Amino acid sequence: MLLDGLLVVAVAATWLGVAGFARLRAPLDRLHCLSFINIVAGAAVSAAAFASDGFSDRSLTVLFIVALNLLTGAAMAHATGRALLQRARPE
C-alpha cells in the first residue's frame, strides 16, 4: 500500500510538472517545473525503493542515482538559466 502510494505521488508530481511546463510561458519559469519534477518524483521513487527492499544494495543504488540526478539537474538548470539571461540581454 505504501509502495503504491509513493509511486502514485511520483507520477502525479510528474504530470503536475508537465502541466506547469505547458502552461508557463517564460523559459526561466519552466525551469522551476523541471526542478520540481526532479525533487519530488526523485524523492518518491527513492522512498519507494526503500519501502520495497528496505536497506539494500538496490535501494542504495536508486538513492545514488536520484542524488546524482539532483546534482546534475541543478547544475544544468543553472547553466540553462544563465544562458537564457545572457541571450535576452541586449548588446
N, CA, C and O atoms as a GROMACS GRO file, in nm:
protein
  364
    1MET      N    1   0.082  -0.120   0.000
    1MET     CA    2   0.000   0.000   0.000
    1MET      C    3   0.086   0.126   0.000
    1MET      O    4   0.060   0.220  -0.075
    2LEU      N    5   0.189   0.128   0.085
    2LEU     CA    6   0.280   0.243   0.089
    2LEU      C    7   0.356   0.258  -0.041
    2LEU      O    8   0.373   0.369  -0.091
    3LEU      N    9   0.400   0.146  -0.096
    3LEU     CA   10   0.474   0.149  -0.222
    3LEU      C   11   0.387   0.206  -0.334
    3LEU      O   12   0.433   0.290  -0.412
    4ASP      N   13   0.263   0.162  -0.341
    4ASP     CA   14   0.172   0.214  -0.444
    4ASP      C   15   0.149   0.364  -0.427
    4ASP      O   16   0.147   0.438  -0.525
    5GLY      N   17   0.132   0.408  -0.302
    5GLY     CA   18   0.111   0.549  -0.276
    5GLY      C   19   0.230   0.634  -0.317
    5GLY      O   20   0.213   0.742  -0.373
    6LEU      N   21   0.351   0.586  -0.289
    6LEU     CA   22   0.471   0.660  -0.327
    6LEU      C   23   0.487   0.669  -0.478
    6LEU      O   24   0.527   0.772  -0.531
    7LEU      N   25   0.455   0.562  -0.547
    7LEU     CA   26   0.463   0.565  -0.693
    7LEU      C   27   0.355   0.654  -0.754
    7LEU      O   28   0.378   0.718  -0.856
    8VAL      N   29   0.237   0.659  -0.692
    8VAL     CA   30   0.132   0.750  -0.737
    8VAL      C   31   0.177   0.894  -0.717
    8VAL      O   32   0.151   0.979  -0.802
    9VAL      N   33   0.243   0.923  -0.606
    9VAL     CA   34   0.295   1.058  -0.581
    9VAL      C   35   0.397   1.096  -0.688
    9VAL      O   36   0.396   1.208  -0.738
   10ALA      N   37   0.485   1.002  -0.724
   10ALA     CA   38   0.586   1.030  -0.827
   10ALA      C   39   0.520   1.059  -0.962
   10ALA      O   40   0.560   1.153  -1.030
   11VAL      N   41   0.422   0.981  -0.999
   11VAL     CA   42   0.354   1.001  -1.127
   11VAL      C   43   0.274   1.131  -1.125
   11VAL      O   44   0.274   1.206  -1.222
   12ALA      N   45   0.204   1.157  -1.014
   12ALA     CA   46   0.124   1.279  -1.004
   12ALA      C   47   0.213   1.404  -1.007
   12ALA      O   48   0.178   1.504  -1.070
   13ALA      N   49   0.327   1.398  -0.941
   13ALA     CA   50   0.420   1.511  -0.943
   13ALA      C   51   0.474   1.534  -1.084
   13ALA      O   52   0.491   1.648  -1.127
   14THR      N   53   0.501   1.426  -1.155
   14THR     CA   54   0.550   1.439  -1.292
   14THR      C   55   0.444   1.503  -1.381
   14THR      O   56   0.476   1.593  -1.459
   15TRP      N   57   0.320   1.459  -1.371
   15TRP     CA   58   0.214   1.517  -1.453
   15TRP      C   59   0.186   1.661  -1.414
   15TRP      O   60   0.157   1.744  -1.501
   16LEU      N   61   0.195   1.693  -1.286
   16LEU     CA   62   0.177   1.831  -1.243
   16LEU      C   63   0.287   1.921  -1.298
   16LEU      O   64   0.261   2.033  -1.341
   17GLY      N   65   0.410   1.870  -1.297
   17GLY     CA   66   0.521   1.946  -1.356
   17GLY      C   67   0.505   1.964  -1.505
   17GLY      O   68   0.536   2.071  -1.558
   18VAL      N   69   0.458   1.862  -1.573
   18VAL     CA   70   0.435   1.873  -1.718
   18VAL      C   71   0.325   1.975  -1.747
   18VAL      O   72   0.337   2.054  -1.841
   19ALA      N   73   0.219   1.974  -1.668
   19ALA     CA   74   0.111   2.071  -1.687
   19ALA      C   75   0.162   2.213  -1.662
   19ALA      O   76   0.128   2.305  -1.736
   20GLY      N   77   0.242   2.230  -1.560
   20GLY     CA   78   0.300   2.362  -1.534
   20GLY      C   79   0.394   2.405  -1.645
   20GLY      O   80   0.396   2.522  -1.684
   21PHE      N   81   0.472   2.311  -1.694
   21PHE     CA   82   0.565   2.340  -1.804
   21PHE      C   83   0.489   2.385  -1.928
   21PHE      O   84   0.531   2.478  -1.997
   22ALA      N   85   0.377   2.320  -1.956
   22ALA     CA   86   0.298   2.356  -2.074
   22ALA      C   87   0.226   2.490  -2.055
   22ALA      O   88   0.203   2.563  -2.151
   23ARG      N   89   0.191   2.522  -1.931
   23ARG     CA   90   0.114   2.643  -1.905
   23ARG      C   91   0.201   2.768  -1.895
   23ARG      O   92   0.160   2.875  -1.939
   24LEU      N   93   0.320   2.756  -1.839
   24LEU     CA   94   0.405   2.873  -1.819
   24LEU      C   95   0.468   2.915  -1.952
   24LEU      O   96   0.501   2.831  -2.036
   25ARG      N   97   0.482   3.044  -1.968
   25ARG     CA   98   0.532   3.098  -2.096
   25ARG      C   99   0.681   3.128  -2.093
   25ARG      O  100   0.750   3.105  -2.192
   26ALA      N  101   0.732   3.180  -1.983
   26ALA     CA  102   0.872   3.221  -1.978
   26ALA      C  103   0.963   3.100  -1.958
   26ALA      O  104   0.934   3.013  -1.875
   27PRO      N  105   1.073   3.094  -2.031
   27PRO     CA  106   1.164   2.980  -2.017
   27PRO      C  107   1.222   2.966  -1.876
   27PRO      O  108   1.242   2.854  -1.829
   28LEU      N  109   1.248   3.076  -1.809
   28LEU     CA  110   1.301   3.067  -1.673
   28LEU      C  111   1.197   3.009  -1.577
   28LEU      O  112   1.233   2.938  -1.482
   29ASP      N  113   1.071   3.039  -1.600
   29ASP     CA  114   0.965   2.982  -1.517
   29ASP      C  115   0.953   2.832  -1.541
   29ASP      O  116   0.924   2.756  -1.448
   30ARG      N  117   0.973   2.790  -1.664
   30ARG     CA  118   0.964   2.648  -1.696
   30ARG      C  119   1.074   2.566  -1.628
   30ARG      O  120   1.054   2.448  -1.600
   31LEU      N  121   1.187   2.628  -1.602
   31LEU     CA  122   1.294   2.557  -1.531
   31LEU      C  123   1.250   2.514  -1.392
   31LEU      O  124   1.294   2.411  -1.341
   32HIS      N  125   1.163   2.593  -1.330
   32HIS     CA  126   1.113   2.557  -1.197
   32HIS      C  127   1.032   2.429  -1.201
   32HIS      O  128   1.036   2.349  -1.108
   33CYS      N  129   0.957   2.410  -1.309
   33CYS     CA  130   0.879   2.286  -1.323
   33CYS      C  131   0.970   2.164  -1.332
   33CYS      O  132   0.941   2.060  -1.273
   34LEU      N  133   1.077   2.176  -1.406
   34LEU     CA  134   1.170   2.065  -1.417
   34LEU      C  135   1.237   2.034  -1.284
   34LEU      O  136   1.257   1.918  -1.250
   35SER      N  137   1.271   2.137  -1.210
   35SER     CA  138   1.331   2.115  -1.078
   35SER      C  139   1.231   2.049  -0.984
   35SER      O  140   1.268   1.962  -0.905
   36PHE      N  141   1.106   2.090  -0.992
   36PHE     CA  142   1.001   2.030  -0.909
   36PHE      C  143   0.989   1.880  -0.938
   36PHE      O  144   0.980   1.799  -0.845
   37ILE      N  145   0.990   1.845  -1.064
   37ILE     CA  146   0.979   1.703  -1.101
   37ILE      C  147   1.101   1.626  -1.049
   37ILE      O  148   1.086   1.517  -0.994
   38ASN      N  149   1.220   1.681  -1.066
   38ASN     CA  150   1.341   1.612  -1.019
   38ASN      C  151   1.336   1.588  -0.869
   38ASN      O  152   1.370   1.479  -0.823
   39ILE      N  153   1.295   1.687  -0.793
   39ILE     CA  154   1.298   1.674  -0.648
   39ILE      C  155   1.187   1.584  -0.596
   39ILE      O  156   1.214   1.488  -0.524
   40VAL      N  157   1.064   1.612  -0.632
   40VAL     CA  158   0.951   1.538  -0.574
   40VAL      C  159   0.945   1.395  -0.626
   40VAL      O  160   0.932   1.300  -0.548
   41ALA      N  161   0.954   1.378  -0.757
   41ALA     CA  162   0.948   1.243  -0.812
   41ALA      C  163   1.070   1.161  -0.770
   41ALA      O  164   1.058   1.042  -0.742
   42GLY      N  165   1.187   1.225  -0.766
   42GLY     CA  166   1.306   1.153  -0.723
   42GLY      C  167   1.297   1.107  -0.579
   42GLY      O  168   1.335   0.994  -0.546
   43ALA      N  169   1.248   1.194  -0.492
   43ALA     CA  170   1.233   1.156  -0.351
   43ALA      C  171   1.130   1.045  -0.335
   43ALA      O  172   1.149   0.953  -0.255
   44ALA      N  173   1.021   1.053  -0.410
   44ALA     CA  174   0.917   0.949  -0.401
   44ALA      C  175   0.968   0.815  -0.452
   44ALA      O  176   0.938   0.710  -0.394
   45VAL      N  177   1.043   0.816  -0.560
   45VAL     CA  178   1.097   0.691  -0.614
   45VAL      C  179   1.200   0.632  -0.518
   45VAL      O  180   1.205   0.511  -0.500
   46SER      N  181   1.283   0.717  -0.459
   46SER     CA  182   1.380   0.668  -0.360
   46SER      C  183   1.310   0.607  -0.239
   46SER      O  184   1.349   0.501  -0.192
   47ALA      N  185   1.208   0.676  -0.191
   47ALA     CA  186   1.133   0.622  -0.077
   47ALA      C  187   1.063   0.491  -0.114
   47ALA      O  188   1.054   0.400  -0.031
   48ALA      N  189   1.014   0.481  -0.237
   48ALA     CA  190   0.951   0.357  -0.282
   48ALA      C  191   1.052   0.243  -0.288
   48ALA      O  192   1.019   0.129  -0.257
   49ALA      N  193   1.174   0.274  -0.329
   49ALA     CA  194   1.277   0.170  -0.334
   49ALA      C  195   1.309   0.119  -0.193
   49ALA      O  196   1.325  -0.001  -0.173
   50PHE      N  197   1.317   0.211  -0.097
   50PHE     CA  198   1.343   0.168   0.041
   50PHE      C  199   1.223   0.097   0.101
   50PHE      O  200   1.240   0.006   0.181
   51ALA      N  201   1.101   0.138   0.064
   51ALA     CA  202   0.981   0.069   0.113
   51ALA      C  203   0.971  -0.071   0.056
   51ALA      O  204   0.921  -0.162   0.122
   52SER      N  205   1.018  -0.089  -0.066
   52SER     CA  206   1.010  -0.219  -0.131
   52SER      C  207   1.118  -0.315  -0.083
   52SER      O  208   1.089  -0.430  -0.052
   53ASP      N  209   1.242  -0.268  -0.076
   53ASP     CA  210   1.355  -0.357  -0.046
   53ASP      C  211   1.416  -0.337   0.091
   53ASP      O  212   1.494  -0.421   0.136
   54GLY      N  213   1.381  -0.230   0.158
   54GLY     CA  214   1.450  -0.199   0.282
   54GLY      C  215   1.587  -0.142   0.250
   54GLY      O  216   1.610  -0.088   0.143
   55PHE      N  217   1.677  -0.156   0.345
   55PHE     CA  218   1.814  -0.106   0.327
   55PHE      C  219   1.895  -0.212   0.253
   55PHE      O  220   1.948  -0.304   0.315
   56SER      N  221   1.904  -0.198   0.121
   56SER     CA  222   1.973  -0.298   0.039
   56SER      C  223   2.061  -0.229  -0.064
   56SER      O  224   2.059  -0.107  -0.078
   57ASP      N  225   2.136  -0.310  -0.137
   57ASP     CA  226   2.220  -0.255  -0.243
   57ASP      C  227   2.137  -0.187  -0.352
   57ASP      O  228   2.174  -0.082  -0.405
   58ARG      N  229   2.025  -0.248  -0.383
   58ARG     CA  230   1.940  -0.192  -0.489
   58ARG      C  231   1.880  -0.058  -0.448
   58ARG      O  232   1.877   0.035  -0.529
   59SER      N  233   1.831  -0.047  -0.325
   59SER     CA  234   1.773   0.080  -0.281
   59SER      C  235   1.881   0.188  -0.267
   59SER      O  236   1.854   0.305  -0.294
   60LEU      N  237   2.001   0.151  -0.227
   60LEU     CA  238   2.110   0.247  -0.220
   60LEU      C  239   2.153   0.293  -0.360
   60LEU      O  240   2.190   0.408  -0.378
   61THR      N  241   2.146   0.203  -0.456
   61THR     CA  242   2.176   0.240  -0.594
   61THR      C  243   2.074   0.340  -0.646
   61THR      O  244   2.110   0.437  -0.712
   62VAL      N  245   1.947   0.317  -0.616
   62VAL     CA  246   1.842   0.410  -0.658
   62VAL      C  247   1.864   0.546  -0.592
   62VAL      O  248   1.852   0.649  -0.657
   63LEU      N  249   1.897   0.546  -0.464
   63LEU     CA  250   1.925   0.670  -0.392
   63LEU      C  251   2.043   0.743  -0.453
   63LEU      O  252   2.039   0.865  -0.469
   64PHE      N  253   2.149   0.670  -0.488
   64PHE     CA  254   2.266   0.731  -0.552
   64PHE      C  255   2.230   0.792  -0.687
   64PHE      O  256   2.274   0.902  -0.719
   65ILE      N  257   2.152   0.721  -0.766
   65ILE     CA  258   2.113   0.771  -0.899
   65ILE      C  259   2.026   0.897  -0.885
   65ILE      O  260   2.044   0.993  -0.960
   66VAL      N  261   1.933   0.897  -0.790
   66VAL     CA  262   1.848   1.014  -0.770
   66VAL      C  263   1.931   1.132  -0.721
   66VAL      O  264   1.911   1.245  -0.767
   67ALA      N  265   2.025   1.107  -0.629
   67ALA     CA  266   2.110   1.216  -0.580
   67ALA      C  267   2.197   1.272  -0.693
   67ALA      O  268   2.214   1.393  -0.704
   68LEU      N  269   2.251   1.184  -0.777
   68LEU     CA  270   2.330   1.228  -0.891
   68LEU      C  271   2.244   1.309  -0.989
   68LEU      O  272   2.290   1.408  -1.045
   69ASN      N  273   2.120   1.265  -1.008
   69ASN     CA  274   2.027   1.338  -1.095
   69ASN      C  275   1.997   1.476  -1.038
   69ASN      O  276   1.988   1.573  -1.113
   70LEU      N  277   1.981   1.486  -0.906
   70LEU     CA  278   1.956   1.617  -0.844
   70LEU      C  279   2.075   1.711  -0.862
   70LEU      O  280   2.057   1.829  -0.893
   71LEU      N  281   2.195   1.658  -0.843
   71LEU     CA  282   2.315   1.743  -0.858
   71LEU      C  283   2.336   1.788  -1.002
   71LEU      O  284   2.359   1.906  -1.027
   72THR      N  285   2.327   1.696  -1.095
   72THR     CA  286   2.348   1.734  -1.234
   72THR      C  287   2.231   1.817  -1.286
   72THR      O  288   2.250   1.905  -1.370
   73GLY      N  289   2.109   1.790  -1.238
   73GLY     CA  290   1.994   1.869  -1.278
   73GLY      C  291   2.005   2.013  -1.231
   73GLY      O  292   1.969   2.106  -1.303
   74ALA      N  293   2.054   2.030  -1.109
   74ALA     CA  294   2.072   2.166  -1.057
   74ALA      C  295   2.179   2.241  -1.137
   74ALA      O  296   2.162   2.359  -1.168
   75ALA      N  297   2.287   2.174  -1.169
   75ALA     CA  298   2.393   2.237  -1.247
   75ALA      C  299   2.344   2.273  -1.388
   75ALA      O  300   2.373   2.381  -1.438
   76MET      N  301   2.269   2.184  -1.449
   76MET     CA  302   2.217   2.211  -1.583
   76MET      C  303   2.112   2.321  -1.582
   76MET      O  304   2.107   2.402  -1.674
   77ALA      N  305   2.029   2.326  -1.478
   77ALA     CA  306   1.930   2.433  -1.468
   77ALA      C  307   1.999   2.568  -1.450
   77ALA      O  308   1.956   2.668  -1.508
   78HIS      N  309   2.104   2.571  -1.370
   78HIS     CA  310   2.179   2.695  -1.352
   78HIS      C  311   2.243   2.740  -1.483
   78HIS      O  312   2.235   2.857  -1.520
   79ALA      N  313   2.305   2.647  -1.554
   79ALA     CA  314   2.370   2.682  -1.680
   79ALA      C  315   2.266   2.725  -1.785
   79ALA      O  316   2.291   2.819  -1.861
   80THR      N  317   2.154   2.659  -1.788
   80THR     CA  318   2.049   2.695  -1.883
   80THR      C  319   1.991   2.832  -1.850
   80THR      O  320   1.970   2.914  -1.939
   81GLY      N  321   1.965   2.858  -1.722
   81GLY     CA  322   1.914   2.988  -1.682
   81GLY      C  323   2.011   3.100  -1.714
   81GLY      O  324   1.971   3.207  -1.759
   82ARG      N  325   2.138   3.076  -1.690
   82ARG     CA  326   2.240   3.177  -1.721
   82ARG      C  327   2.246   3.203  -1.872
   82ARG      O  328   2.257   3.318  -1.915
   83ALA      N  329   2.238   3.098  -1.951
   83ALA     CA  330   2.240   3.115  -2.097
   83ALA      C  331   2.116   3.192  -2.144
   83ALA      O  332   2.126   3.276  -2.234
   84LEU      N  333   2.001   3.162  -2.085
   84LEU     CA  334   1.879   3.235  -2.123
   84LEU      C  335   1.889   3.382  -2.088
   84LEU      O  336   1.846   3.468  -2.166
   85LEU      N  337   1.944   3.414  -1.972
   85LEU     CA  338   1.959   3.553  -1.933
   85LEU      C  339   2.059   3.626  -2.021
   85LEU      O  340   2.037   3.742  -2.056
   86GLN      N  341   2.168   3.561  -2.057
   86GLN     CA  342   2.266   3.624  -2.145
   86GLN      C  343   2.210   3.644  -2.284
   86GLN      O  344   2.241   3.744  -2.350
   87ARG      N  345   2.129   3.552  -2.330
   87ARG     CA  346   2.071   3.567  -2.463
   87ARG      C  347   1.968   3.679  -2.466
   87ARG      O  348   1.951   3.746  -2.569
   88ALA      N  349   1.898   3.700  -2.355
   88ALA     CA  350   1.796   3.805  -2.350
   88ALA      C  351   1.855   3.943  -2.328
   88ALA      O  352   1.788   4.043  -2.354
   89ARG      N  353   1.979   3.949  -2.280
   89ARG     CA  354   2.044   4.077  -2.252
   89ARG      C  355   2.078   4.147  -2.384
   89ARG      O  356   2.140   4.086  -2.472
   90PRO      N  357   2.038   4.274  -2.398
   90PRO     CA  358   2.075   4.347  -2.522
   90PRO      C  359   2.224   4.378  -2.524
   90PRO      O  360   2.286   4.404  -2.421
   91GLU      N  361   2.280   4.376  -2.642
   91GLU     CA  362   2.424   4.400  -2.655
   91GLU      C  363   2.454   4.540  -2.698
   91GLU      O  364   2.570   4.577  -2.713
   0.00000   0.00000   0.00000
